[in-house]
Amino acid sequence: MVLQDLIINDIKPLQLKDKVSEIQLLFNQLTYSHIPIKNEEDMYIGCISETDAHCFDCNHTLSELAYTIDGFFVRETTNWLDVLEAFAQNSTNIMPILNEKSTYLGYYELNDVINLFNETPFFAEAGGILVVEKGLADYSFSELSQIVESNDGKLLGAFISKIENDVVQITLKIGNTSLNDIMQTFRRYSYNIISGHEEDSYLQSLKERSDYLNKYLNM
């Protein structure tokens, strides 16, 4: 599905001259966190949040809330990953869309964009999830791919899921093979295995040896 097919235009932006009661009514009827606002020249200027809208007297006009307006938006040409980032950065479930002339086109709903993400091979294809960790200056995606493919695995996707204290965690989706050999190869390349959503025979072997040693010592 093309991202632009998800554009919704069933809620028209309110104007600064409208009453606060109108936006409060919309929030009571909808589940959106924000409502788009236009100025007198019919140009999009930003969104007002539900929290801010309910802090004002219903008889005031939206112009009196102008200082609370958040001016976030995306372009119709914005990549869907950047659209997801915009949702996260602005803590919203509605994202206004402008064209290159800054004309308001409509908005995206967060759930629609997430569902588009769920249709990608990273989620749709069968495979295992592996999270590995290494020094920020010591890893490379080419090395990650080489390790997976050298064990006959198929790398369906990878992204950096955490960076802390110069250590990076990378989440990988791997298809076409068991994760056991891949995890052991990552260890040989000095990666820490944070989690592997499949039985890790290496860790299981260590556990069995430990249990055996404890049993022997307690005889």
Summary of the structure (lengths in Angstrom):
residues: 219
radius of gyration: 25.1
end to end distance: 64.3
largest distance: 86.3
contacts: 614
relative contact order: 0.11
helix: 39%
strand: 29%
